[in-house]
């Protein structure tokens, strides 16, 4: 079975033995910018940085409350990665009811 990964810059690489190998020739920046591909993630998801700032939390505090590494939060905020699956759902709920979510995720509940 072949394992593939889509990189943030649009490249597709094959994962073999813990290393990445280009699957197709790299596209130029102009080709990437002019290629019309439907976005994989919906644009309606609020930005993670905005959610964190509205909650008045640092990256470290936000990561601790969500139970994820702080690097995950940094990658989301810098656009290196996009939240997927359960993380996207959790962020959508945080956008509507942050105090309820943080209370539910608090230790000892």
C-alpha positions as CSV (number, residue, x, y, z in Angstrom):
1,X,0.0,0.0,0.0
2,X,1.3,3.4,-1.0
3,X,1.1,6.2,1.7
4,X,0.8,9.7,0.3
5,X,0.8,13.1,2.0
6,X,-0.3,16.5,0.6
7,X,2.1,19.2,1.8
8,X,1.0,22.7,2.7
9,X,2.7,24.1,-0.4
10,X,0.6,21.8,-2.7
11,X,3.2,19.1,-3.3
12,X,2.3,15.4,-3.0
13,X,5.0,13.2,-1.5
14,X,5.2,9.4,-0.9
15,X,6.1,8.3,2.6
16,X,8.5,5.4,2.7
17,X,10.7,4.3,5.6
18,X,10.0,7.5,7.5
19,X,11.1,9.7,4.6
20,X,9.3,11.8,2.0
21,X,9.8,11.3,-1.7
22,X,8.3,13.6,-4.3
23,X,5.5,11.9,-6.2
24,X,5.2,14.4,-9.0
25,X,7.5,17.1,-10.3
26,X,7.2,20.2,-8.1
27,X,4.9,22.9,-9.6
28,X,6.2,26.4,-9.8
29,X,4.7,29.0,-7.6
30,X,2.9,30.6,-10.6
31,X,1.3,27.2,-11.5
32,X,0.2,26.6,-7.9
33,X,-1.3,30.1,-7.7
34,X,-3.2,29.8,-11.0
35,X,-4.5,26.2,-10.5
36,X,-8.1,26.3,-9.6
37,X,-8.8,23.5,-7.1
38,X,-11.6,23.4,-4.7
39,X,-10.3,23.9,-1.1
40,X,-10.3,20.8,1.0
41,X,-11.3,22.7,4.1
42,X,-14.4,24.9,4.4
43,X,-13.6,28.6,4.6
44,X,-16.4,29.1,7.2
45,X,-14.3,27.7,10.1
46,X,-13.2,30.6,12.3
47,X,-9.5,31.1,12.5
48,X,-7.9,29.3,15.4
49,X,-6.0,32.5,16.4
50,X,-9.3,34.5,16.6
51,X,-10.9,31.8,18.7
52,X,-8.0,31.7,21.1
53,X,-7.8,35.5,21.4
54,X,-11.6,35.8,22.0
55,X,-11.1,33.3,24.9
56,X,-8.2,35.5,26.1
57,X,-5.8,32.5,26.3
58,X,-2.2,32.1,25.3
59,X,-1.2,29.4,22.9
60,X,0.1,27.3,25.8
61,X,-3.1,27.7,27.8
62,X,-5.3,27.0,24.7
63,X,-3.3,23.9,23.9
64,X,-3.6,22.7,27.5
65,X,-7.4,23.2,27.6
66,X,-7.8,21.3,24.3
67,X,-5.4,18.6,25.3
68,X,-3.1,19.0,22.3
69,X,0.6,20.0,22.0
70,X,1.3,23.7,21.7
71,X,3.0,23.0,18.4
72,X,-0.3,21.9,17.0
73,X,-1.9,25.3,17.9
74,X,1.1,27.1,16.4
75,X,0.9,25.1,13.2
76,X,-2.8,25.8,12.9
77,X,-2.4,29.5,13.5
78,X,0.5,29.8,11.1
79,X,-1.3,28.0,8.4
80,X,1.2,25.1,8.2
81,X,-1.6,22.7,9.0
82,X,-5.4,22.8,9.1
83,X,-7.5,21.2,11.8
84,X,-9.2,18.1,10.6
85,X,-12.0,15.8,11.8
86,X,-12.7,15.9,15.5
87,X,-10.5,19.0,16.0
88,X,-12.5,20.9,13.4
89,X,-15.7,19.9,15.1
90,X,-14.4,21.0,18.5
91,X,-13.2,24.3,17.2
92,X,-16.6,24.9,15.6
93,X,-18.3,24.3,18.9
94,X,-15.8,26.5,20.7
95,X,-16.8,29.3,18.3
96,X,-20.4,29.1,19.5
97,X,-20.0,28.2,23.2
98,X,-16.4,28.5,24.4
99,X,-17.1,28.5,28.2
100,X,-19.2,25.4,27.9
101,X,-16.6,23.5,26.0
102,X,-13.8,24.6,28.3
103,X,-15.9,23.6,31.3
104,X,-16.5,20.2,29.8
105,X,-12.9,19.6,29.0
106,X,-11.7,20.8,32.4
107,X,-9.8,18.2,34.5
108,X,-11.9,16.3,37.0
109,X,-15.2,16.7,35.1
